[in-house]
Amino acid sequence: MPFRHVPVERPPLSTPYQPPAHPYPQPSGPYPYQQPPAPYPYPQQQPPGPYPPGPGCEVCGAMPAAPVTVRGHQGMLVLMRFLRRQGVLCRTCGLAVFRQMQADTLVRGWWGPLSVVITPITLLVNLGALSRLRRLPAPATAAWRPPLDPGRPVLRRPAGFFALIPLAGLAMLLIALPVLVVVGTSSEPTGVRVHHRQNREPLAVGACAHNDGDWTNQDLRNVPCDSPDAQFEVTEPRDGYCAEGDYIARLEYSVNGRTTLCLHPLKD
């Protein structure tokens, strides 16, 4: 049986796709639910003070911080070591570094001939760093890690008590040196010199004398010429000179302290 062509009706072509209108109209202004950004919960505050804004403490991150240099010394009999800790530190961390360096220097800095002199100088130089740290206000911003623990003051640590021994010895040495210089330059003890001045009597011309000392330290006294202690006869110089073989008494044995007297040895 032959096939019969049956026409098929095709639907009409649709128009290009257009999105439907939004059921909720959009406002022309900014989005109604858009809020301004919230402030940062930990605002960075710049503390008052002479230090300009800058980086925080390199140990804990707190501010304010300042560049500080703390020095130390270690003596080792023949050799020595010069130590230094330098960085931007806050008041808390800087105080911890200062106290630790000072305590270590007080214990290990004396063991050498030159270190005995260098150690006190190092301790005094560090006082400048301490003054700078004390001028810093307390940290005013949150730290991103715990700061260093300052611990107890230096003089309240065992190192402070240990350092009293070399410091006391150094102080005694500084006091003893001037005294030894004064005593060494004196040719005669002061007490002996005063004693001689109090008991000395002028020698009389024509009288006799006895020397209880030597000719470097004369100790002359008047004695009777008929006494067995008589050694010299006191005479005056002629033409400004004593006779040959005579001795010369010190000027202080004269009445006025300015006249030369001669001592003529007596024959036994």
C-alpha positions in Angstrom: 0.0 0.0 0.0 1.5 3.3 -0.9 2.3 5.9 1.8 0.3 9.0 1.9 1.9 12.3 2.9 0.1 13.9 5.8 1.1 17.6 6.5 2.2 18.4 10.0 1.4 21.8 11.6 4.5 23.4 13.1 4.2 25.8 16.0 5.1 29.4 15.3 8.6 30.6 15.9 8.9 32.3 19.4 10.5 35.7 19.8 14.1 36.0 21.3 14.3 35.3 25.1 13.8 38.2 27.3 14.2 37.8 31.1 11.1 38.6 33.0 10.8 41.7 34.9 12.1 41.5 38.5 9.2 41.1 40.8 10.9 43.4 43.4 12.0 46.7 42.0 15.6 47.8 42.8 16.1 51.2 44.4 18.1 53.7 42.5 20.3 54.7 45.5 23.0 52.6 47.3 22.0 49.2 48.6 19.8 49.7 51.6 21.5 47.0 53.7 25.1 48.2 53.0 26.7 49.3 56.3 30.0 51.2 56.6 32.9 49.0 57.7 33.2 48.5 61.5 36.2 50.0 63.2 39.1 47.8 64.0 38.6 46.3 67.5 42.1 47.2 68.6 42.9 50.7 67.4 46.6 51.5 67.2 47.1 54.4 69.6 50.1 56.6 69.5 51.1 57.4 73.1 52.1 60.9 74.0 55.8 61.4 74.4 59.0 62.7 72.7 59.3 59.6 70.5 57.8 59.8 67.0 55.6 57.0 65.5 57.7 54.1 64.5 58.1 50.3 64.8 57.2 48.5 68.0 59.4 46.5 70.3 61.3 43.9 68.3 60.7 41.3 71.1 57.0 41.7 71.9 55.7 44.3 69.4 54.4 46.7 72.0 54.7 50.5 71.6 56.2 52.9 72.4 59.7 51.6 71.8 63.1 53.2 71.3 66.6 52.1 70.2 68.7 51.0 73.2 72.2 49.7 73.5 73.2 47.7 76.6 76.9 46.6 77.0 78.5 43.8 79.0 82.0 42.5 79.7 83.6 39.2 80.6 87.1 38.8 81.8 89.0 35.5 81.3 92.4 36.1 82.9 94.4 36.7 79.7 91.5 37.2 77.2 88.4 39.3 77.5 85.0 39.6 75.7 83.0 42.8 75.0 79.3 42.1 74.8 76.5 44.2 73.4 72.8 44.0 73.0 71.3 46.6 70.6 67.8 46.9 69.3 64.4 48.7 69.5 62.9 47.7 72.8 59.9 48.8 74.9 60.3 49.7 78.5 59.6 46.3 79.9 61.8 44.3 77.5 64.6 46.9 77.7 64.6 46.8 81.5 64.9 43.0 81.4 67.9 43.1 79.0 69.6 45.8 81.2 69.2 43.9 84.4 70.4 40.6 82.9 73.5 42.2 81.3 74.4 44.1 84.5 74.1 41.0 86.6 76.2 38.9 84.2 78.9 41.6 84.1 79.0 41.9 87.9 79.7 38.1 88.2 82.0 37.4 85.1 83.6 40.8 84.5 86.3 40.9 87.1 88.5 37.9 86.1 91.4 39.7 84.4 94.0 42.4 85.2 92.5 44.9 82.7 88.9 43.7 83.3 89.1 45.1 86.9 89.2 48.5 85.3 86.9 47.9 82.3 84.1 46.4 84.3 83.2 49.4 86.4 83.4 51.6 83.3 80.9 49.3 81.5 78.5 49.3 84.5 78.5 53.1 84.6 78.0 53.4 80.8 74.9 51.2 81.0 73.3 53.8 83.4 72.7 56.0 80.3 70.7 53.2 78.7 68.7 52.8 81.9 67.9 56.5 82.0 66.6 56.3 78.4 64.4 53.3 79.3 62.9 55.0 82.3 61.9 58.0 80.2 59.7 55.7 78.0 56.1 55.4 79.1 54.5 52.1 79.9 53.4 50.1 76.7 50.1 51.5 75.4 49.4 49.0 72.7 48.7 45.3 72.8 51.8 43.1 72.3 51.7 40.2 69.8 53.8 38.0 72.1 54.6 38.1 75.9 57.3 40.6 76.8 60.5 39.7 78.6 60.4 39.4 82.4 62.5 42.1 84.1 62.8 40.1 87.3 64.2 41.6 90.5 66.5 44.6 90.6 70.2 44.0 90.1 71.2 44.7 93.7 68.6 42.3 95.0 69.9 39.4 93.0 72.8 37.1 94.2 75.0 38.7 91.6 74.6 42.0 93.4 75.9 40.6 96.7 78.7 38.8 94.9 79.9 42.0 93.3 80.3 43.7 96.7 83.6 41.8 97.2 85.5 43.1 94.2 83.9 46.5 94.6 85.0 46.8 98.2 88.5 45.7 97.3 88.6 48.3 94.5 87.4 51.0 96.8 90.1 50.1 99.4 92.8 50.2 96.7 91.7 53.7 95.5 91.8 54.9 99.1 95.1 53.3 100.0 97.1 54.5 97.0 97.0 58.2 97.9 97.9 57.3 101.5 100.9 55.3 100.4 102.1 58.1 98.2 101.9 60.6 101.0 103.7 58.3 103.4 106.3 57.3 100.8 107.3 60.9 100.0 107.8 61.6 103.7 111.4 61.1 104.7 110.5 61.0 108.4 107.4 59.9 110.2 105.2 62.9 111.2 105.0 61.8 114.8 108.8 61.6 115.2 109.2 65.0 113.6 106.7 66.6 115.9 108.3 64.9 118.9 111.7 66.3 117.9 110.4 69.8 117.6 108.7 69.7 120.9 111.8 68.4 122.8 114.5 70.2 120.9 116.4 73.0 122.7 118.8 75.4 121.1 122.5 74.8 121.4 124.6 77.4 123.3 127.9 78.5 121.9 130.7 77.4 124.2 128.6 74.5 125.6 128.9 70.8 124.7 126.5 68.6 122.9 125.7 64.9 122.4 124.1 63.4 119.3 121.6 60.6 120.0 121.0 60.0 116.3 123.1 59.9 113.1 124.1 62.8 110.9 121.2 62.2 108.5 118.7 62.5 111.4 120.5 64.7 114.0 119.2 64.5 117.5 121.4 66.9 119.4 121.1 67.9 123.1 123.1 70.1 125.5 125.2 68.3 128.0 127.9 69.6 130.5 131.4 69.6 129.1 132.7 67.6 132.0 130.1 64.9 131.4 131.1 61.6 129.8 128.3 62.1 127.3 130.0 65.2 125.9 131.0 64.6 122.2 131.2 68.0 120.6 131.9 71.6 121.6 129.5 74.1 120.0 131.4 76.9 118.2 130.7 79.6 115.7 132.0 79.5 112.2 134.9 81.8 111.2 134.5 83.8 108.0 131.4 81.7 107.4 133.2 78.3 107.5 133.7 75.7 110.2 137.1 74.5 111.0 138.5 71.4 109.3 137.2 68.3 110.9 134.2 70.0 112.5 130.6 69.0 111.8 127.7 71.4 111.0 124.5 71.4 113.1 121.2 71.9 111.5 119.9 75.5 111.5 117.0 74.7 113.7 119.4 74.0 116.6 120.3 77.7 116.7 118.4 80.2 118.8 116.9 82.1 115.8 116.8 79.0 113.5 118.9 80.8 110.8 122.5 80.7 112.3 125.1 78.1 111.5 126.7 76.3 114.4 129.8 74.2 114.3 130.4 71.0 116.3 134.0 70.4 117.2 134.8 66.8 118.2 136.2 66.5 121.7 139.2 64.2 122.2 138.9 61.4 124.7 
